[in-house]
């Protein structure tokens, strides 16, 4: 079962909820004010391998993503190897 992140449209607080795949997410109540007026937020996800990256440039060397606009973690600038996420 996935964990979803929601934001309440009434009290504007954010919370997480473990939901079944069959659960109607439009009926999830806010865990703070209990109103059923929440929106599912777009959440990032983690993988077991922090060195996983997406090669969009077709280069084979390990640091080639710095020349093609950043890496897949989204934290790297296009000219830096200072990212602790993937370097």
TADAPE-V680367 format. One record per helix or strand. SS is the DSSP state (~ for helix, > for strand). FROM is the first residue (numbers start at 0). LEN is the number of residues. If there is no record, write none. Layout:
BEGIN
<<SS	FROM	LEN> <SS	FROM	LEN>>
END
This chain:
BEGIN
<<>	1	7> <>	13	6> <~	24	3> <>	37	3> <~	63	4>>
END
